């Protein structure tokens, strides 16, 4: 939820943000009207309550012969108060609905437009070249005994898979390397629940435009999370945080689930776009003033991982229309996938400013001031999809794959993954 004061004082800024996202500026006018209606309803209710209280005192002090008429008036006044209270409830619901249609205010400099309007900030590494016909990650995974899509489909359906043998070990190595780096950077490790209540899913902004990608267990009214960002955002829900020792940084290791409802026919081969995967997600609570600097620190950690894994990549500033409702700015890092001749997303890092914290009521107390919403940020430090770029980038002519040096200690010193066929 955006700052209602900002909406009232600078609606044109909010309209510009909505338009940059490709949304209608009318959502801002609707929210302002609903906010005025809510405030008017509250004022009317409070005035009636004051009248009711004053009338109650008159009844108590009135002579006996006047009490009957005053009691009748009190009864009528009570009905009006009840009606006014009901009107407040309806007006607040309308205001909440109207405000929920306004997404986070984009940070100055974020490119306007949709998915294709990103800006490339920098690239790293040369595009790999081979003196043989490179195999895609699934063909390599099958040769190595690392990926079994056929049995994944047999057991669970399309877009499911088994990681077997060196594939399972490789994912654990990636995740453990990421965890070690997060620990060194002061993050607290967390293994969170992967089922959350509706208010947490809604509070993080995942029941909006992409709500159809979320798995919902109707009998329990719980949602399977697509990222540990969700339970980590809910971790401090309804709390006042102490930043005396600095930001609170968490590294969540979890399985993630996505319907991929909007990706029919896309990336059906291999493990680029699947329903279940593992991820180590960084999540930070900090002051709004420190949020942008924290955002850059998260990106630097991601780049350090990808560089040490020997991957070529680019960093992009994601356009406003592709941010999702909660992010005010998002940087994606996309690694080069040789057989696709394209960069593909491996990490996203979002600055959600105070948007999620307002919805989840997470605050801090600035020195000498009243409580204020915190800023939240999130970013991927390792996930299953990275295996795609690793296998393809480091493959050799015989179908073997060189293990990046940084991963070897996590694989018992293994230097080359050999075919098992």
C-alpha positions as CSV (number, residue, x, y, z in Angstrom):
1,X,0.0,0.0,0.0
2,X,1.3,3.4,-0.9
3,X,1.5,6.3,1.6
4,X,-2.0,7.8,1.7
5,X,-0.5,11.2,2.7
6,X,1.5,11.2,-0.5
7,X,-1.6,10.3,-2.5
8,X,-3.4,13.3,-1.0
9,X,-0.6,15.8,-1.3
10,X,0.9,14.8,-4.7
11,X,-1.6,12.8,-6.8
12,X,0.2,13.8,-10.0
13,X,3.3,12.0,-8.9
14,X,1.2,8.9,-8.2
15,X,-0.4,9.2,-11.6
16,X,2.9,9.4,-13.4
17,X,4.0,6.3,-11.6
18,X,0.9,4.4,-12.6
19,X,1.2,5.5,-16.2
20,X,4.9,4.5,-16.3
21,X,3.6,1.0,-15.3
22,X,1.0,1.0,-18.1
23,X,-1.8,1.5,-15.6
24,X,-4.7,4.0,-15.9
25,X,-4.3,7.3,-14.0
26,X,-8.0,7.0,-13.2
27,X,-7.0,4.6,-10.5
28,X,-5.6,7.5,-8.6
29,X,-8.8,9.6,-9.0
30,X,-10.8,6.7,-7.8
31,X,-8.6,6.2,-4.8
32,X,-8.8,9.9,-3.9
33,X,-12.6,9.8,-4.1
34,X,-12.8,6.7,-2.0
35,X,-10.4,8.2,0.6
36,X,-12.6,11.3,0.8
37,X,-15.7,9.1,1.2
38,X,-14.0,7.2,4.0
39,X,-13.0,10.3,5.8
40,X,-16.5,11.8,5.4
41,X,-18.1,8.7,6.7
42,X,-15.8,8.6,9.8
43,X,-16.5,12.3,10.5
44,X,-20.2,11.7,10.3
45,X,-20.0,8.7,12.6
46,X,-17.9,10.6,15.1
47,X,-20.2,13.6,15.2
48,X,-23.2,11.3,15.7
49,X,-21.4,9.4,18.5
50,X,-20.6,12.8,20.2
51,X,-24.3,13.7,19.9
52,X,-25.3,10.4,21.3
53,X,-22.9,10.8,24.3
54,X,-24.2,14.3,25.0
55,X,-27.8,13.1,24.7
56,X,-27.1,10.3,27.2
57,X,-26.0,12.8,29.8
58,X,-29.2,14.8,29.2
59,X,-31.3,11.7,29.7
60,X,-29.5,10.9,33.0
61,X,-30.1,14.5,34.3
62,X,-33.6,15.1,32.9
63,X,-36.7,15.4,35.2
64,X,-38.9,12.3,35.3
65,X,-41.6,13.8,33.2
66,X,-39.2,14.5,30.3
67,X,-37.3,11.1,30.3
68,X,-39.8,9.2,28.1
69,X,-39.4,11.6,25.2
70,X,-35.6,11.8,25.6
71,X,-35.3,8.0,25.7
72,X,-37.3,7.7,22.5
73,X,-34.9,10.2,20.9
74,X,-32.0,8.2,22.3
75,X,-33.3,5.1,20.6
76,X,-33.6,6.9,17.3
77,X,-30.1,8.3,17.7
78,X,-28.7,4.9,18.4
79,X,-30.1,3.6,15.1
80,X,-28.5,6.5,13.3
81,X,-25.2,5.7,15.0
82,X,-25.4,2.1,13.9
83,X,-26.2,3.1,10.4
84,X,-23.2,5.5,10.4
85,X,-20.9,2.8,11.7
86,X,-22.0,0.5,9.0
87,X,-21.4,3.2,6.4
88,X,-17.8,3.6,7.8
89,X,-17.2,-0.1,7.4
90,X,-18.4,0.0,3.8
91,X,-16.4,3.2,3.0
92,X,-13.2,1.7,4.5
93,X,-13.7,-1.5,2.4
94,X,-14.2,0.7,-0.7
95,X,-11.1,2.8,0.1
96,X,-9.0,-0.3,0.7
97,X,-10.0,-1.8,-2.6
98,X,-9.3,1.4,-4.5
99,X,-5.9,1.9,-2.8
100,X,-5.0,-1.8,-3.6
101,X,-5.1,-0.9,-7.3
102,X,-2.3,1.6,-6.9
103,X,1.0,-0.1,-7.2
104,X,4.3,1.0,-5.5
105,X,5.6,4.4,-6.6
106,X,8.5,3.7,-9.0
107,X,11.8,5.3,-8.2
108,X,13.0,8.2,-10.3
109,X,15.0,6.9,-13.3
110,X,13.2,3.5,-13.7
111,X,12.5,3.1,-17.4
112,X,8.9,3.4,-18.4
113,X,7.2,0.7,-20.5
114,X,6.8,-3.1,-20.4
115,X,8.9,-6.3,-20.5
116,X,11.0,-5.2,-23.6
117,X,11.7,-1.7,-22.4
118,X,14.5,-2.5,-19.8
119,X,17.8,-0.7,-19.9
120,X,21.1,-2.7,-19.9
121,X,23.3,-1.2,-17.2
122,X,26.4,-3.4,-17.8
123,X,27.6,-6.7,-19.1
124,X,30.3,-9.1,-17.8
125,X,32.3,-11.7,-19.6
126,X,32.6,-12.8,-23.2
127,X,29.9,-14.8,-24.9
128,X,31.3,-18.4,-24.9
129,X,32.4,-19.8,-28.2
130,X,32.9,-23.5,-29.0
131,X,34.7,-25.5,-31.7
132,X,31.9,-28.1,-31.5
133,X,28.1,-28.1,-31.5
134,X,27.1,-27.3,-28.0
135,X,24.3,-29.4,-26.3
136,X,21.5,-27.8,-24.4
137,X,21.3,-28.2,-20.6
138,X,18.7,-31.0,-20.8
139,X,20.8,-33.1,-23.2
140,X,23.8,-32.5,-21.0
141,X,21.9,-33.3,-17.9
142,X,20.7,-36.6,-19.3
143,X,24.2,-37.5,-20.3
144,X,25.5,-36.7,-16.9
145,X,22.7,-38.5,-15.1
146,X,21.8,-35.2,-13.6
147,X,18.3,-34.4,-14.8
148,X,15.4,-36.8,-15.5
149,X,12.4,-35.0,-17.0
150,X,10.8,-38.1,-18.3
151,X,10.2,-39.6,-14.9
152,X,9.4,-36.2,-13.5
153,X,6.5,-36.0,-16.0
154,X,5.5,-39.6,-15.3
155,X,5.3,-38.9,-11.5
156,X,4.0,-35.4,-11.4
157,X,3.1,-34.1,-14.9
158,X,4.6,-31.5,-17.2
159,X,7.2,-29.0,-15.9
160,X,8.3,-31.4,-13.2
161,X,11.7,-33.2,-13.0
162,X,14.1,-35.2,-10.9
163,X,17.6,-33.9,-10.1
164,X,19.6,-37.1,-9.8
165,X,23.2,-38.0,-8.9
166,X,25.5,-35.1,-9.8
167,X,22.4,-32.9,-10.5
168,X,21.2,-33.2,-6.9
169,X,24.8,-32.6,-5.6
170,X,25.3,-29.6,-7.9
171,X,22.1,-27.9,-6.7
172,X,23.1,-28.5,-3.1
173,X,26.6,-27.2,-3.8
174,X,25.2,-24.0,-5.4
175,X,22.8,-23.4,-2.5
176,X,25.5,-24.1,0.2
177,X,28.0,-21.8,-1.5
178,X,25.3,-19.1,-1.5
179,X,24.4,-19.7,2.1
180,X,28.1,-19.5,3.1
181,X,28.4,-16.1,1.4
182,X,25.2,-14.9,3.0
183,X,26.5,-15.9,6.4
184,X,29.8,-14.1,5.7
185,X,27.8,-10.9,4.8
186,X,25.9,-11.0,8.1
187,X,22.6,-12.7,7.0
188,X,20.7,-14.9,9.4
189,X,19.8,-18.3,7.8
190,X,16.1,-19.3,7.9
191,X,14.2,-22.3,6.6
192,X,10.7,-20.8,6.4
193,X,7.3,-22.5,6.0
194,X,6.2,-22.7,2.4
195,X,2.5,-22.4,3.2
196,X,1.3,-19.0,4.2
197,X,-2.0,-17.3,5.2
198,X,-3.9,-15.1,2.7
199,X,-3.0,-11.9,4.5
200,X,0.7,-12.6,4.2
201,X,0.4,-13.5,0.5
202,X,-1.7,-10.4,-0.1
203,X,0.5,-8.2,2.0
204,X,3.6,-9.0,-0.1
205,X,1.7,-8.2,-3.3
206,X,1.5,-11.7,-4.8
207,X,-2.3,-11.9,-5.1
208,X,-2.6,-9.1,-7.7
209,X,-1.8,-9.4,-11.4
210,X,0.0,-12.7,-11.0
211,X,-2.4,-14.3,-8.5
212,X,-3.2,-17.0,-11.0
213,X,0.4,-18.3,-10.8
214,X,0.0,-19.1,-7.1
215,X,-1.1,-22.5,-5.8
216,X,-4.0,-22.2,-3.3
217,X,-5.1,-25.0,-0.9
218,X,-8.8,-24.1,-0.6
219,X,-9.7,-26.5,2.2
220,X,-7.0,-24.9,4.4
221,X,-7.1,-21.4,2.9
222,X,-3.3,-21.5,2.6
223,X,-1.0,-20.6,-0.3
224,X,2.1,-22.3,-1.5
225,X,4.8,-19.7,-1.9
226,X,6.7,-19.0,-5.1
227,X,9.6,-17.5,-3.2
228,X,10.6,-17.3,0.5
229,X,10.3,-13.6,0.1
230,X,6.7,-14.1,1.2
231,X,7.2,-15.8,4.6
232,X,10.2,-13.7,5.3
233,X,8.2,-10.6,4.7
234,X,5.6,-11.9,7.1
235,X,8.2,-12.9,9.7
236,X,8.0,-9.5,11.4
237,X,4.4,-8.7,10.5
238,X,2.7,-6.4,13.1
239,X,6.0,-5.7,14.8
240,X,8.1,-2.6,15.6
241,X,11.8,-3.3,14.7
242,X,14.9,-2.1,16.3
243,X,17.6,-1.0,13.9
244,X,20.1,0.1,16.5
245,X,22.5,-2.6,15.3
246,X,21.7,-2.0,11.6
247,X,19.4,-3.6,9.1
248,X,17.9,-7.1,9.6
249,X,19.1,-9.4,6.9
250,X,17.8,-13.0,6.4
251,X,18.7,-15.7,3.9
252,X,15.7,-18.0,3.3
253,X,16.4,-21.5,1.9
254,X,13.1,-23.0,0.6
255,X,11.3,-25.0,-2.0
256,X,9.2,-22.7,-4.2
257,X,6.1,-23.4,-6.3
258,X,4.6,-21.6,-9.3
259,X,1.8,-22.5,-11.6
260,X,3.5,-20.7,-14.5
261,X,0.0,-19.9,-15.6
262,X,1.0,-17.1,-18.0
263,X,3.8,-19.1,-19.7
264,X,1.8,-21.7,-21.7
265,X,4.1,-23.0,-24.5
266,X,7.2,-21.1,-23.2
267,X,10.3,-22.9,-22.2
268,X,8.7,-26.3,-22.1
269,X,12.1,-28.1,-22.6
270,X,14.2,-28.6,-19.5
271,X,14.2,-26.8,-16.2
272,X,14.1,-23.1,-17.1
273,X,10.4,-22.7,-16.3
274,X,9.1,-25.3,-13.9
275,X,6.5,-25.7,-11.2
276,X,8.9,-26.5,-8.3
277,X,12.4,-25.5,-7.6
278,X,14.7,-24.5,-4.7
279,X,16.0,-21.0,-4.0
280,X,18.2,-19.1,-1.5
281,X,16.5,-15.7,-1.1
282,X,18.0,-12.7,0.6
283,X,15.5,-10.5,2.4
284,X,16.3,-7.2,4.2
285,X,14.4,-4.9,6.5
286,X,16.0,-1.5,6.7
287,X,15.2,2.2,7.0
288,X,13.8,3.9,3.8
289,X,16.9,6.1,3.7
290,X,19.2,3.1,3.4
291,X,17.1,1.1,1.0
292,X,18.7,2.1,-2.3
293,X,22.2,1.5,-1.0
294,X,21.1,-1.9,0.3
295,X,19.7,-2.7,-3.1
296,X,23.1,-2.1,-4.7
297,X,24.8,-4.3,-2.1
298,X,22.4,-7.2,-2.9
299,X,23.2,-6.8,-6.6
300,X,26.9,-6.8,-5.9
301,X,26.6,-10.1,-3.9
302,X,24.8,-11.7,-6.9
303,X,27.4,-10.5,-9.4
304,X,30.1,-11.9,-7.2
305,X,28.5,-15.3,-7.3
306,X,28.0,-15.3,-11.0
307,X,31.5,-14.0,-11.7
308,X,33.1,-16.7,-9.6
309,X,30.9,-19.4,-11.3
310,X,32.4,-18.2,-14.7
311,X,29.1,-17.1,-16.2
312,X,28.7,-14.3,-18.7
313,X,25.8,-12.0,-17.8
314,X,24.2,-8.6,-18.1
315,X,22.5,-6.4,-15.4
316,X,19.3,-4.8,-16.5
317,X,17.1,-2.0,-15.0
318,X,13.6,-3.5,-15.3
319,X,11.0,-1.3,-16.8
320,X,8.1,0.0,-14.7
321,X,5.4,-2.2,-16.3
322,X,7.4,-5.4,-15.5
323,X,8.1,-4.7,-11.9
324,X,5.2,-6.3,-10.2
325,X,3.0,-4.4,-7.8
326,X,5.4,-4.2,-4.8
327,X,8.7,-3.3,-6.4
328,X,9.7,0.4,-6.8
329,X,12.9,-0.7,-8.7
330,X,14.1,-4.1,-9.8
331,X,17.5,-5.2,-11.2
332,X,17.6,-8.5,-13.0
333,X,20.8,-10.3,-13.8
334,X,20.6,-12.5,-16.9
335,X,23.2,-15.1,-17.8
336,X,24.1,-16.1,-21.4
337,X,22.6,-19.4,-22.4
338,X,24.7,-20.6,-25.4
339,X,22.1,-22.9,-27.1
340,X,19.5,-20.2,-26.9
341,X,21.8,-17.4,-28.1
342,X,20.2,-15.2,-25.5
343,X,20.5,-13.9,-22.0
344,X,18.1,-15.5,-19.5
345,X,17.1,-14.3,-16.1
346,X,19.0,-15.9,-13.1
347,X,18.3,-13.4,-10.4
348,X,15.9,-10.6,-9.5
349,X,16.6,-8.0,-6.8
350,X,13.8,-5.7,-5.8
351,X,13.5,-2.6,-3.6
352,X,10.0,-2.6,-2.3
353,X,10.5,0.6,-0.3
354,X,7.7,0.8,2.3
355,X,4.9,-0.8,0.2
356,X,5.0,-4.2,1.8
357,X,5.6,-2.9,5.3
358,X,2.6,-0.7,5.2
359,X,0.4,-3.6,4.2
360,X,1.9,-5.9,6.8
361,X,2.3,-3.2,9.5
362,X,6.0,-3.5,10.0
363,X,7.5,-0.3,11.6
364,X,10.6,1.1,13.3
365,X,11.0,4.1,15.6
366,X,13.4,6.7,14.3
367,X,15.4,8.4,17.0
368,X,13.2,10.9,18.8
369,X,10.2,10.3,16.4
370,X,7.0,8.3,16.0
371,X,6.9,4.9,14.4
372,X,7.3,4.7,10.6
373,X,7.1,1.9,8.0
374,X,10.4,0.1,7.3
375,X,11.7,-0.6,3.8
376,X,11.9,-4.2,2.5
377,X,14.2,-5.6,-0.2
378,X,14.7,-9.1,-1.7
379,X,17.1,-10.8,-4.0
380,X,18.0,-14.3,-5.3
381,X,21.4,-15.6,-4.4
382,X,21.1,-19.1,-5.9
383,X,18.4,-21.2,-7.5
384,X,17.8,-24.3,-9.5
385,X,17.7,-22.4,-12.8
386,X,21.4,-21.6,-12.5
387,X,22.2,-25.2,-13.4
388,X,21.0,-24.3,-16.9
389,X,23.7,-21.7,-17.5
390,X,26.4,-23.7,-15.6
391,X,26.0,-26.8,-17.7
392,X,25.8,-25.1,-21.0
393,X,28.6,-22.6,-20.3
394,X,31.2,-25.1,-19.0
395,X,30.4,-28.0,-21.3
396,X,33.1,-29.9,-23.3
397,X,33.1,-31.7,-26.6
398,X,32.7,-35.1,-25.0
399,X,29.6,-34.1,-23.0
400,X,31.5,-33.6,-19.8
401,X,31.2,-30.4,-17.9
402,X,34.0,-28.5,-16.0
403,X,33.1,-27.7,-12.4
404,X,33.8,-24.1,-11.6
405,X,36.6,-23.9,-9.1
406,X,34.5,-22.2,-6.4
407,X,32.1,-25.2,-6.3
408,X,34.7,-27.9,-6.1
409,X,35.1,-27.9,-2.3
410,X,31.3,-28.5,-2.1
411,X,31.6,-31.5,-4.5
412,X,34.4,-33.3,-2.7
413,X,37.0,-31.7,-5.0
414,X,35.4,-32.9,-8.2
415,X,36.8,-31.0,-11.2
416,X,34.8,-32.5,-14.1
417,X,31.3,-33.9,-14.2
418,X,31.6,-37.0,-16.5
419,X,28.8,-38.6,-18.7
420,X,27.3,-41.7,-17.2
421,X,25.9,-43.1,-20.5
